[in-house]
């Protein structure tokens, strides 16, 4: 193999995502050098999927770096964690000042913060890039969310924006922000994905168990929803799943064990929201719902001993219920995204990121798993007012929630009456009602805290001053220190 610098970018990791991204880059006229720790995979790739292309291979990290044009750009698509650090350590000796390492895996953003700092100290540039869209997205147009060393972006922009999905004629890729911003935005994307999937599953159970519809009929309902304001990738694939039959002609989805897996990004989002004190309740419920689903054997035992409505069917107008359920899904979806962007706003303050929220909505509008027509409305909200306090203050979303409320409340109450869990839909409604309340019962909570722990409170007529009351007449006047969550 020749060792002259011929490649525009190098990519390490020849699993499905890596191979498809390489082929995508090749389609757009970029020469890619491929490498894999198991080097036999490189030869197999060149002789099969990459045959007849301009893709070149390398049998070592050193050879890979020699084949790259300057500034060298090396993208990693390997398992998050120690494997990323190990590859970075092996690459660094073969790079020089100004070269770029890109981590395209699902890395946790604190790792990206650390890696950016460490590599910049060595004169190198680091980019943590969220990649969404699965294998098909990687092959034909993913959503890309790059963040890290800003000086790296001019060199990466032509490649990344060429291979990204397009929405409204614009690439679903732009510079997100400094240090770990790219992976943080991808993490929140995945958290919202958890929420979307959970809401859809709740709608499925209500249609199946509450209304008694067949899977084929449910598929028709999702098809109708996909032609309206709920139009999205996840609604579309749910329709297809409902219509997919096993070899015996029965719905395949009905034969799948009801225990959900997870890889951690939803959990990371929920943990970050707790750390920042942002009530991202819907994503939290979606994560806990997966955890509850994993208790299959325990749930089977509980189903035999715990009372509740069993097999009860909705007795009213089914068509009206389906319409209301679509409204409830739409309203809960608005809340989920509003919470996600609240978290992004708080993270931007915490880590000094200059996030472009409208740009993020556009990045999510095409190529990625949560892509939907709805994201265009989010982009428009931030174009009109980049500093808007919450999406719920935007006239479009305010009106949408007002319109959907009757159906949303009806579905939540019916789910409770039927004994069908709908944690995402109902927590979204609870958040909405809490958010629009000028007075919450936290005054009592503060009184309780002061009563048992002298934690102090603020009076309405003297805000900013913390006082303690001797509630029992037996305590002293010494108060505990307080902190803000």
N, C-alpha and C positions, 0 to 999 in steps of 0.2 A: 504494500500500500504506500502511496505517496505521502510525504509528510509536509508538503507545502501548505501554506495558509489559504485554504479554498472555501471554508465554510463560514456562513454568516452567523451561525449560532450552533452551539452544541447542546445535545439533550441526553441526560443520563436517566435510564429507567425505561425498559421496553415492555412494560405491561400494556394493557389495552389503551389506557389514556395516553401514555408516552408515545406509542406507535402512531396513534391517530393524530396527535398534535404534530408529530414529525411529517406525516403525510399531508396534513393541512398546510403546513409551512411550505412544503415542496410544491403543492398546487399553486401557491401564490408567488412562486419564483425565487424562494429563498433556499440556499444550499444549507442542509443540516448535516451535522456530524453526529452519528448515533453511538452511544456506548451503554453497556450493561455490565454489572458486576460479574454475571455469568456470561463470559464473552462469546460462548457458542450461540447465544441468542442474537448477537449482533450479526453473525454470518447467516443465521437462519432468516432473520428479518431482511437482510440485503438480497438474499436469494429468492425470497417469496414475496411478501407484501410490498417491499420497496424495489422490486425488480423493475428495471426500465426507467427508474427515476434518477434524479441528480443527487440523491442521498448518499452520503459516504459514511464509512464506519471507522471505529477505532478499537484497538484491542487493549488499550491502557489509558488511564487518565492523562498521562504525559503525552501520548500520541494525540489524544483528543484536543488538548490545549495547543499543540503545535499546529493543528489543522485549522485553527480559528483565526479569522481576521481580527485586527485590533480596532477598537477595544474588544477583547475577548468576552463573549457572552455564553455562559454555561447555565443551562436550566436543569434543575433537579425535579424529577417526578418519581420520588421514592417514598417509602413509608415514613410518616412523620415520626419525630423523636430522635433517637440516637443515630439512626441511619443517615439522617440529614447532616448531623454534626460530623460523622465519620467521613462522609463524602467531601464536605467542606474542607476538613483537615487534609484530605488527600489531594484536593485541587489547588489549594492556596500556594504551595511551593512552586507551581508551574505558571502562576499568574504574575502580572506586574501592575504597577499603580494605574488605577483607572479602569481595570477590568471588572467585569460584572458577574456576580453569581445570583441566580434567580431560583427561589424555592417555590415550585408550583404545587406542592402537596398541601394537605389539610393540616398545616402546622398550627399549634396553639400560639396566639399572638405574643405572649410573653417571651417565647423562644425567638420570635422574629425581632422583638425589641432588642434582645441580648445579642443576636447574631449581627444585626445592623451596626450596633455600637462596636462590637469586637472587630468586624471586618473594616469598618471605616477607620479604626485606629491603625490598621495595617495599610491604609491607602487604597483599599479595595471598595467597591460599591456592592451593596446587597439589596435585593428586592424580594419581598414576600408577596407572592401573587396568588390571590384566590382564583381558582378555575372552577367554573360550574357548567353543567350541561351534560354530564355523563359522557359515555363513549361516543355517542352520536354528535353531541355538541363539540367534543374535542376534534372530531373528524371534519365537520362541516361548518363550525362556527360556535365557539363557546362564549360565555360571558367571562371576561377577564378583569380582575380587580387588583392592579399592581400598586404597591406602596413600599416605602423604604428610603433608599438614598435618592433624592430628587435628581442628582446629576446623572443617574442612569437612564432616566426616562427618554431623553432625545435619541439615544441609540436603540432603545427597545420599541419606541412608539411606531415606527414604520412596520415592524414585524407584527406586533401585537394587534394593532388596529386593522391590519390587513386580514388576519386570520379570524378575528372576532366576528360574532354574529352582528347583524345590522338591524336596527330598529329606527323607524322614522328617517331612514337614510343615513343614520349615524352609527358608528361602531359601538358595540356594547362593551367598550373598554376605554377608560381614561385614567389619568393619574389620580389615585385616591388620596394619598397624603404621606406623611413622613413615617419613619420607623415601622411600627407594626400595623399601620392603618389598613393596608390591603387585606391582611389575614383577619383583622378584626371585623371588617365589613363582610368578608366571606363567612365568618363565624355567625354574625347576625343574620345574614342571608339564610344560613342553614337552620338557625333557630326559627326563623319565620317559616321555613319549609316544614319543620316539625309541626308548627301550629296549623298551617294549611292542611297538612295531611290528617291531623287529628280531627279538625273540624269536618273534613270530608267523611272520615270514618264514622263520626257521630251522626251525620246526615244519613249515611248508609244504614246504620243500625236502626235509626228511627223509621226509615222507609221499609226496611226488612221486617223488624220485629214489632214496630208500632202500627204500621199501616198494612203489613202483610203482603207487600209487593214482591214479585219474583225478581230474580237477578236481571232477567231480560227487560222487565218493566223499569227497573231502577236504571238500567243502562239508557233507556229512552229518556228518562227524566234528566240524567246528567247530560245527555246530548242536547236537550232543550236548554238547560242552564248554560251550556257552552256557547250558545248562540246569542247570549245576552251579556249582562254586566259581569257575570261570573266567568266569562271566557278566559281560559288559562290552560296551561300545559297539564296541571294535575287533574283538573276536571275532565279534560280530554282523555287522559290515559285511564281515569277511573271508568269512564264510559266504555272504553275498549276492554278493560278487565271484566266488567260486568257481562259483556257479550261473549267472552272467551270460554268455550266449553272444552272439557276434557275429552278423551277418546271415547268415553261412554255417552257423550252428549250432555253430561251434567256440568253446571258451572264450576270451573276449576277453582275459583276463589273460595267457594264453599268448602273445599277440601283442604285448605291451608290452615295449619295450626295457628290459633289466635294468640301467639306470643310474638311481640315485636322486638327486633334488635335495634341497637343504636351504636354509633361510633364515637360519640362524645361531644360533637359540636353543639348540639342542642343543650346539653348539660353545661358546657362552657358558657353559653350565652346566659343561661339562668344564673349561674354562679357569678358571672360578671355583673348582672343586673342587681344581685344582692349586695355585691361589693360596692356598687355605685349608688345604692339606694333608689333604684329606678324600678317602679312596679310593672315589670314585664310579666304579668300574671298569666297570659295565655300560653306563652312559650313554656313557662314553668309547669303549667298543667299538662301540656303536651308531653313533656319529659316524664312527669310522674305517671301519666297514663300508660306510657311504654313500660315503666317499672311495674305498674299494677298488672299489666297484661302478662308479664313474665312469671307472675305467681299462679300459673295455670292450675297446678295440682291443689293448691290451697283454695283457689276460687271454686274449683269443682266441689271440694268438701264444704265450703261455705254455702254454696248454692243449695245444699241439702238440709242445712240447719237454720239459715237466716231467713226470716220472713220478709215479704215485700210483694208488690204486684208481680205476678208471674203469668206470662202468656196473654196479658191484657192487651186488647187491640183498641185503637182509636175508633170512636163510634160516630164522629162527625163527618163533615164534608172533606173527603180525601184530597180533592183537587185544590181546595182552599189551603189545606195543610201543606201541600207540596209547594204552593206559591209562597206561603209564609216561611217555609223552611229555606227556600232560596233567599228570601229577605234576611233571615237570621244568619245564614252563611255569609252573605255580603257584608252585613253590619259587623259581625265578629271579625271578618277579614280586615275591615277598615281599622278596627281597634288593634288588631295584631300588628299591622304595619305602623300605626301611630306609636305604639309602644316601642317597636323596633327602632324607629327614628328618634324617639326620646332617648333611648340608650345610646345611639350613635352621637347625639348631641352632647350627652354627658361625658362620653368617652373622649370626644374632641376637646372638651375643656380639661379633662384630667391629663391627657397626654400631649396637649398643645398641637393637635392636628387641625389643619384647615380643610375640613371636609366639604365637598360640593354635593349637597343632598339631592339636588335635581339631577346631577350627573350620575349619582349612585342609582337613582330610580331608573334612569335610562339604561345603565349597565345591566340592570335586572330585567329589563323589558324584553330582551331577546336572549336566546342561547341557554339561559339557566333554568333550573328546575322550577323556580317560582315565577317564571315569566307569565305575564298576563296583561291584557289590555288595560286593566286597572292601574298599572304602574305609570301609564301616560298621564293620568289624573294627578298622581303624586308629583311627577315631574312638573306639571303645570302649576301646582300649588307652590312649589319652591321657586319656580321662575317668577311668579307674581310677587312672592315675598320670601327671599332667601333666609330671612331671620325669623320666620314664623315660629311662634312658641310651640305649637303643636298642630299636626295635620287636622285635628278636630276643630280648629278655629278657621280653617279654610272654608269658604262658603259652599263649595261643592260637596265636601264631606259632611259638613254640618247639615245640609239639606238631605243628603243621602241617608244619614242616620235618623233624621226626623221622619223620613218617609218609611224607613224599614222598621221603626220601633214597634208598631202594632204586631207585626208578624214575629219579630224577634222575641217579644215578651210572651206571645202565645206559645211559641215553640218551647221556650224555656220552661214555662209552667206545665205544658203537656208532657214534656220529658220527665219532670218530677212526678206527675200523676201516674205515668205509665211505668215508672221505675226503671227507665232507660237512662244510663249515665250520659251526660252531655257536658263534661267539665269545661271544655274550651268555649263552647257557645255561651254557657252560663257565667263563666268567670269574666268573659268579655262584657257581658251586660252589667255585672257587678262593678267592674272597673268604670264603665261609662256612668253608672249612677253615682259612684263615689266621686268621679272626676267633676261631675256637674253639681256636686253638693257644696254649697258655701259653708255648711256646718256639718262636721262629722263628729261621732261620739268620742273622739280622741281626748276631749276635755275630761271625761270620766276616767279614761285610761291614765292620763297625767295625774289626776287626783289619786288614783290607786297607787301609782308608782311613788308618789310623794308620801302617801300614807304608810306604805310598808318599807320604803327604802330611803325616804327623805331625798328623793331625786329632783325636787323643785318643779315649778311650773311657771308659766307666764300668765298674767291676768290680761283680759281683753282691754282693760282701761290703762294698762301700763306695759305694753309690749316691749320686749327687749331686756326687761329686767326679770331675773329668775328669783322666785321667793319660795320659802318653805313654810308650811303650816304645821303646828303641833295639833294633829287631828284628835288625839286621844286625851290630851291633857297630861299624859304621863311621859311623853317624849321630850327631848330637848329641842333646841333651836339650831343645832348643827346640821347642815345639809350635805348631801353627797355631791360630788362633782358630776357634771353632765357632759354628754357628747352628742354631736349631731350625726345621724345615720346618713 
